[in-house]
Amino acid sequence: MNKNIQLNKNLIVKALQKPARDFNRNDIIKYIIDNDIQMVNFMYPAGDGRLKTLNFIINDLEYLETILTTGERVDGSSLFKFVEAGNSDLYAIPRFNTAFVDPFAEIPTVTMLCSFFDKDGRPLESSPVDTLVKASESFTKTTGMELYAMGELEFYVIGPNDMHFQATDQRGYHESAPFAKFNDFRTKCMAYIAQAGGQIKYGHSEVGNFTVGDLIYEQNEIEFLPVPALEAADQLMIAKWIIRNVAYREGLDVTFAPKITTGKAGSGLHVHMKLVKDGHNRMLDSERKLSDDAKKLIAGLMELAPSITAFGNTNPTSYFRLVPHQEAPTNICWGDRNRSVLVRVPLGWTSSADMSAFANPGTEKSEINGAEKQTVEIRSADGSADIYQLLASLAVAARHGFEMENALEVAEKNYVSVNIHDEENAERLKQLRQLPVNCADSADALEQQREIYEKDGVFSKRMIDGVQKKLRDYNDAKTVDDAKKDPRLMQELVNKYFYCG
């Protein structure tokens, strides 16, 4: 038996004895028949960033084959603002490689994510999913490499405070029970996410924890493994859906909001990336130093950083988090291990030392190559992001880095080796560009750089226009500053966007 299949937690993978990436229509039909599955669910992301659901009862084999082949017609104008009501028919077509057994359904159910197609059978031009597909293909066409991504999903769990074994305020990082109250909740979520196909790296409690009255707010994180960008987006979407469902069933509350109170840790959606060619990571060179390819990727992120916030920081509360001294970036720069920068390079894997052999004397030397784990991490985005648009914007930025003739110079110019907010680095700080400070700024930055996103038809003009309109409709150029001074106004905004993303 294939050991990878044996260890995989997706029930369909185990039953079919093949990886999800290889699923076809007949595989799904076989699993449904063999396991007495009675219902199929289609799920798809809409313009509000949430997954929507369409339920099918399996009447007979012909009907099952029909829905798996032709999908179903849906009202696009109810899903996306850019779809006109007079021409709103879209077709939701399931992607078989996303199939999983619904962990919450009382009736045995197989669920799949869908892509959208228009009346002529073409991928919907302004669909976030198709935009990510086009961005990934454009990157590969330009570079000959594949862009892998992984998300760090941060969120607060909120529940009753029993007053026993109180954790230290803002010192919750990797805390264990009983001081961390929601570890069992997080691990249950992780188990369900894995059953749904999510490739999880690890989970842990995060820095943020505080109490308000009888409630405790405890920050958690679930981090994923690098996979092709579309798979990474799918996994994050399903994970958010699962976390919210587990919370609802256990009488808890959950928020992915970027900032829920002043002076406490905000929640980000950090994204790690790596470049893959012929199955190998290209982030380090033969001397285990950051490669020129990696620096070109970073240069692209530096150049498009102001406009990436248009996709990754999409409501006014995003800009309560992007403030100095909160482990969230405000300046456009990058560095090694440094958590004050926008793009961080965790260089723990550049050493060729066998650390396991030191920790475990007598252990045989491992053949595992730590260099394959090397990534770069962009730290600006948060849970308000449209995940598919965000990863598409990162793919565009990565491609742009390879198209820039001066990419290596740009990377060098924006490198910092110190905490940029320390007083002695004030002059260096003045030389760096700033991230946008509100939604209006992000819309302006996107307008200035929109041609790069629209190149090769990756982002449609309609999508860019729609993102800008949404950002500008907040009219938050003054609101964000006012709310930083007025706790009541800030709390009103936090409550309004509490369930964002």
C-alpha positions in Angstrom: 0.0 0.0 0.0 1.2 3.5 -0.9 2.2 5.0 2.5 1.3 8.5 1.4 -2.2 7.3 0.6 -2.3 5.3 3.9 -1.5 8.4 5.9 -3.9 10.7 4.0 -6.9 11.7 6.1 -9.3 12.3 3.1 -11.7 9.3 3.1 -12.2 9.4 -0.6 -8.4 9.2 -1.2 -8.2 6.2 1.1 -11.1 4.4 -0.5 -9.9 5.0 -4.1 -6.2 4.5 -3.3 -5.2 7.5 -5.5 -4.3 11.1 -4.8 -7.0 13.7 -5.0 -5.2 15.4 -7.9 -5.9 12.4 -10.0 -9.6 12.1 -9.3 -11.9 11.8 -12.3 -15.7 11.6 -12.8 -15.8 7.8 -12.6 -13.9 7.9 -9.4 -16.4 10.1 -7.7 -19.3 8.0 -9.0 -17.7 4.8 -7.8 -17.1 6.3 -4.3 -20.7 7.5 -4.1 -22.1 4.1 -5.1 -19.8 2.0 -3.0 -20.3 4.1 0.1 -24.0 4.7 -0.1 -23.6 8.5 -0.4 -27.0 10.0 -0.7 -26.3 13.7 -1.4 -23.8 15.8 -3.3 -23.0 19.4 -2.4 -21.5 22.0 -4.8 -19.7 24.8 -3.0 -18.3 28.0 -4.6 -16.9 31.3 -3.5 -19.0 34.4 -4.2 -18.2 38.1 -4.3 -18.4 38.4 -0.5 -15.5 35.9 -0.1 -17.7 33.2 1.5 -18.5 29.7 0.2 -22.1 29.2 -1.1 -23.8 25.8 -1.2 -26.1 23.9 -3.6 -27.5 20.5 -2.5 -28.4 17.6 -4.7 -30.2 14.4 -3.7 -28.9 11.5 -5.8 -32.0 10.2 -7.6 -30.3 7.7 -10.0 -27.1 7.1 -11.9 -28.1 9.1 -14.9 -28.8 12.2 -12.7 -25.5 11.8 -10.9 -23.6 11.6 -14.2 -25.5 14.7 -15.4 -24.7 17.0 -12.5 -21.1 15.9 -12.4 -20.7 16.5 -16.2 -22.8 19.6 -16.9 -23.0 21.1 -13.4 -25.9 23.4 -12.6 -27.1 26.8 -13.6 -26.9 29.5 -10.9 -27.9 33.2 -10.7 -24.6 35.0 -11.1 -26.1 38.4 -10.3 -26.9 37.1 -6.7 -23.3 36.0 -6.3 -21.3 38.8 -8.0 -22.0 42.5 -8.3 -20.3 42.6 -11.7 -22.8 40.2 -13.2 -25.9 42.0 -14.7 -29.3 40.7 -13.7 -30.4 40.6 -17.4 -27.6 38.2 -18.4 -26.9 36.5 -15.1 -27.0 32.7 -15.9 -23.7 31.0 -14.8 -22.8 27.4 -14.7 -21.2 25.9 -11.6 -19.0 22.9 -12.7 -17.5 20.7 -9.9 -13.7 20.2 -9.7 -13.3 16.5 -8.8 -9.9 16.9 -7.1 -11.6 19.0 -4.4 -14.0 16.2 -3.4 -14.4 15.3 0.3 -16.9 13.8 2.7 -18.8 16.5 4.5 -17.9 16.1 8.2 -21.0 17.9 9.4 -23.8 16.4 7.2 -26.2 13.9 8.9 -27.0 12.6 5.5 -23.9 11.0 3.9 -22.7 13.7 1.6 -19.8 14.3 -0.9 -18.9 18.0 -1.4 -16.8 19.5 -4.2 -15.7 23.1 -5.0 -16.8 24.5 -8.3 -15.6 26.8 -11.1 -17.9 29.2 -12.9 -18.5 29.2 -16.7 -20.5 31.7 -18.8 -23.4 31.0 -21.2 -20.9 30.1 -24.0 -19.1 27.5 -21.9 -16.1 29.6 -21.3 -14.5 30.2 -17.8 -16.1 33.3 -16.2 -13.6 36.1 -17.0 -14.0 37.9 -13.7 -14.3 34.9 -11.5 -11.8 35.0 -8.7 -11.0 31.3 -9.2 -10.4 31.6 -12.9 -8.3 34.8 -12.2 -6.0 32.7 -10.0 -5.8 30.0 -12.7 -4.8 32.6 -15.3 -2.3 34.2 -12.9 -0.6 30.9 -12.2 -0.5 29.9 -15.9 1.0 33.3 -16.8 3.6 32.9 -14.1 4.6 29.5 -15.4 4.6 30.6 -19.0 7.0 33.5 -18.1 9.3 31.6 -15.8 9.1 27.9 -16.6 8.4 27.4 -12.9 5.3 26.7 -10.7 4.3 29.0 -7.9 3.5 27.1 -4.6 1.8 28.9 -1.7 0.7 28.2 1.8 -1.3 30.3 4.2 -1.1 31.0 7.9 -4.7 31.3 9.0 -5.0 33.3 12.2 -8.3 33.8 14.1 -9.7 34.5 17.5 -11.9 31.9 19.3 -14.3 33.5 21.8 -16.0 31.6 24.6 -16.9 31.7 28.3 -14.0 32.4 30.7 -13.9 30.0 33.6 -11.3 32.1 35.5 -9.0 29.1 36.2 -5.4 28.9 34.9 -5.5 32.4 33.4 -3.0 32.9 30.5 -0.8 35.9 30.6 -2.2 38.7 28.5 -0.6 38.9 25.0 1.7 36.0 25.9 -0.3 33.1 24.4 2.2 32.0 21.8 2.3 28.2 21.7 0.6 28.0 25.1 -0.5 24.6 26.3 -3.7 23.6 28.2 -5.0 24.4 30.7 -3.7 27.9 30.2 -4.8 27.8 26.5 -8.5 27.0 26.6 -9.3 26.2 23.0 -6.6 23.7 22.0 -9.1 20.9 21.7 -11.3 23.1 19.5 -8.4 23.9 17.2 -7.2 20.3 16.9 -10.8 19.1 16.1 -10.9 21.8 13.3 -7.5 20.5 12.0 -8.8 16.9 11.9 -11.8 18.0 9.9 -9.7 20.1 7.5 -7.4 17.2 6.9 -10.4 15.0 6.1 -11.5 17.6 3.6 -8.1 17.4 1.9 -6.2 20.2 3.6 -2.5 19.7 3.8 -1.8 21.1 7.3 1.7 21.9 8.5 0.8 22.6 12.2 -1.5 24.4 14.5 -0.9 26.3 17.8 -2.2 29.1 20.0 -1.0 32.5 19.0 0.1 35.6 20.9 -3.3 37.3 21.4 -5.4 36.5 24.4 -7.5 38.8 26.6 -10.8 38.8 28.5 -13.8 41.1 28.3 -16.3 40.6 31.0 -17.2 36.9 31.1 -15.7 36.1 27.7 -12.1 35.1 26.8 -10.7 35.9 23.4 -7.9 33.5 22.4 -6.0 33.7 19.2 -5.1 30.6 17.3 -3.3 29.7 14.0 -3.5 26.9 11.6 -0.7 26.8 9.0 -0.6 24.8 5.8 2.0 23.1 3.6 3.1 24.6 0.3 1.0 23.3 -2.7 0.2 24.8 -6.1 -1.5 28.2 -5.6 -5.1 27.1 -6.6 -4.9 24.2 -4.2 -3.7 26.6 -1.5 -6.6 28.9 -2.0 -9.1 26.0 -2.0 -7.7 24.7 1.3 -8.0 28.1 3.0 -11.6 28.6 1.8 -12.6 25.1 3.1 -10.7 25.7 6.4 -12.5 28.9 7.2 -15.8 27.2 6.5 -14.9 24.3 8.8 -13.6 26.5 11.6 -16.8 28.5 11.6 -19.0 25.4 11.5 -17.2 23.7 14.4 -17.5 26.9 16.5 -21.2 27.2 15.8 -21.8 23.6 16.8 -19.9 24.0 20.0 -21.5 27.3 21.1 -18.3 29.3 20.5 -17.7 32.4 18.3 -14.8 32.8 15.8 -13.5 35.8 13.9 -10.9 36.2 11.2 -11.2 40.0 11.5 -7.8 41.8 11.2 -8.2 43.8 14.4 -10.9 43.5 17.1 -9.5 45.9 19.8 -6.7 48.3 20.3 -3.4 47.2 22.0 -4.0 43.5 21.3 -2.6 41.3 18.6 -4.4 41.5 15.2 -4.9 38.5 13.0 -3.1 38.3 9.6 -3.2 36.0 6.7 0.5 35.6 6.0 1.3 33.8 2.8 4.5 31.8 2.1 5.6 31.2 -1.4 8.2 29.0 -3.1 9.3 28.5 -6.7 9.2 24.9 -8.0 10.8 23.4 -11.1 11.0 19.7 -12.0 9.7 19.0 -8.5 12.4 20.9 -6.7 12.5 24.1 -4.7 14.4 26.9 -6.5 14.6 29.3 -3.5 18.2 28.5 -2.6 21.2 28.2 -4.8 23.9 25.5 -4.7 25.6 27.2 -1.8 22.3 27.3 0.2 22.0 31.0 -0.1 18.9 32.8 -1.3 18.8 32.4 -5.1 18.5 35.1 -7.7 15.2 33.6 -8.7 14.0 34.1 -5.1 15.2 37.7 -5.1 13.3 38.3 -8.3 10.2 37.0 -6.7 10.8 39.4 -3.7 11.5 42.3 -6.1 8.1 41.8 -7.6 6.4 41.8 -4.2 8.3 45.0 -3.3 7.1 46.7 -6.5 3.4 45.7 -6.2 3.1 45.8 -2.4 1.0 49.0 -2.4 -1.7 47.5 -4.7 -1.6 44.0 -3.2 -3.4 45.5 -0.2 -6.4 46.1 -2.5 -6.9 42.3 -2.5 -5.5 41.4 0.9 -6.8 44.2 3.1 -10.3 44.9 2.0 -12.2 46.8 4.7 -11.4 49.7 7.0 -10.5 47.6 10.0 -7.6 46.1 8.0 -5.7 49.4 8.5 -6.1 49.3 12.3 -3.7 46.2 12.2 -1.1 47.7 9.8 0.5 50.0 12.4 4.0 50.1 13.8 5.2 47.9 16.8 2.4 45.3 16.4 4.3 42.6 14.3 2.4 43.8 11.3 4.2 45.6 8.4 3.9 49.2 7.5 7.0 49.7 5.3 7.8 48.1 2.0 11.0 46.2 2.8 12.2 42.6 3.3 14.7 40.9 5.5 16.0 37.6 7.1 13.9 36.4 10.0 12.9 40.0 10.8 9.3 40.3 11.8 9.1 44.1 11.3 9.4 43.7 7.5 6.7 43.2 4.8 8.4 40.2 3.3 10.3 37.9 5.7 12.8 35.2 4.7 12.9 32.4 7.3 16.4 31.2 6.7 16.4 28.3 9.2 16.8 25.8 6.4 20.0 27.1 4.8 22.2 25.1 7.2 23.3 21.7 6.1 23.6 20.5 9.7 21.7 17.4 10.7 19.9 18.9 13.7 18.0 15.7 14.4 21.3 13.8 14.8 22.5 16.4 17.4 19.2 16.1 19.3 19.1 12.3 19.1 22.6 10.9 19.4 23.0 7.6 17.5 20.2 8.4 15.0 21.1 7.7 11.4 21.7 10.7 9.2 18.5 11.7 7.4 18.2 12.0 3.6 15.6 14.8 4.0 16.8 18.0 2.4 15.8 20.9 4.5 16.5 23.3 1.6 13.3 22.1 0.0 11.3 23.8 2.8 12.6 27.3 2.1 10.0 30.0 1.4 9.5 33.7 1.5 6.5 35.1 3.5 4.5 38.2 2.8 2.9 39.5 5.9 0.4 42.3 4.9 -2.8 40.4 4.1 -5.5 39.5 6.6 -8.7 37.5 6.9 -10.8 40.1 5.0 -9.0 39.1 1.8 -10.7 37.4 -1.2 -8.3 34.5 -1.0 -8.3 33.7 -4.8 -7.8 37.3 -5.8 -5.0 37.7 -3.2 -3.1 34.6 -4.4 -3.6 35.8 -8.0 -2.1 39.2 -7.1 0.9 37.5 -5.6 1.3 35.3 -8.7 1.2 38.5 -10.8 3.8 40.1 -8.5 6.0 37.1 -8.8 5.8 37.1 -12.6 6.5 40.9 -12.6 9.6 40.3 -10.6 11.0 38.1 -13.4 10.0 40.7 -16.0 11.8 43.6 -14.3 15.3 44.2 -15.8 16.4 45.7 -12.5 14.9 43.1 -10.2 18.0 42.3 -8.3 18.8 45.9 -7.7 15.2 46.5 -6.4 15.6 43.6 -4.1 18.9 44.9 -2.8 17.6 48.4 -2.3 14.7 47.3 -0.2 16.6 44.9 2.0 16.9 45.6 5.8 18.8 43.6 8.4 17.4 45.3 11.5 14.2 46.1 13.2 13.1 49.0 11.2 11.1 50.6 14.0 14.1 50.8 16.5 14.9 54.5 17.2 18.5 54.2 15.8 17.1 53.1 12.4 14.9 56.3 12.0 16.9 57.5 9.0 16.6 54.2 7.2 12.9 54.1 7.9 12.4 57.5 6.1 13.9 56.0 2.9 11.3 53.2 2.6 8.0 53.5 0.9 4.8 53.0 3.1 1.9 50.6 2.7 -1.5 52.3 2.1 -3.1 53.5 5.3 -6.8 53.0 4.3 -9.0 51.5 1.6 -9.0 54.7 -0.4 -5.2 54.6 -0.6 -5.3 51.0 -1.7 -7.7 51.8 -4.5 -5.4 54.6 -5.7 -2.4 52.2 -5.6 -4.3 49.6 -7.6 -5.2 52.2 -10.2 -1.5 53.2 -10.7 -0.5 49.6 -11.2 -3.5 48.0 -12.8 -1.9 47.5 -16.2 0.5 45.0 -14.6 -2.5 43.0 -13.3 -4.4 43.2 -16.6 -1.4 42.0 -18.6 -2.1 38.7 -20.4 -5.8 39.1 -19.5 -5.2 37.8 -16.0 -7.3 40.3 -14.1 -10.2 41.6 -16.1 -10.8 45.3 -16.3 -14.2 44.7 -14.8 -12.7 43.0 -11.8 -10.2 45.8 -11.2 -13.0 48.4 -11.5 -15.1 46.4 -9.0 -12.3 46.0 -6.5 -11.6 49.8 -6.6 -15.3 50.7 -6.3 -15.7 48.5 -3.3 -12.7 50.1 -1.6 -13.7 53.6 -2.4 -17.3 53.1 -1.3 -16.1 52.9 2.3 -15.1 56.6 2.2 -12.6 55.8 4.9 -9.8 58.2 4.2 -10.9 60.2 7.3 -12.8 57.4 9.1 -9.7 55.2 9.9 -7.9 58.2 11.5 -11.0 59.2 13.4 -11.6 55.7 14.7 -8.0 55.4 15.9 -8.7 58.4 18.2 -12.3 57.3 19.2 -12.6 53.8 20.7 -16.4 53.9 20.2 -16.1 54.5 16.5 -13.5 51.8 16.2 -15.7 49.3 18.0 -18.6 50.1 15.6 -16.4 49.3 12.6 -15.1 46.1 14.3 -18.7 44.9 15.0 -19.7 45.8 11.4 -16.9 43.7 9.8 -16.5 41.1 12.6 -17.4 38.2 10.2 -15.4 39.5 7.2 -14.0 37.1 4.6 
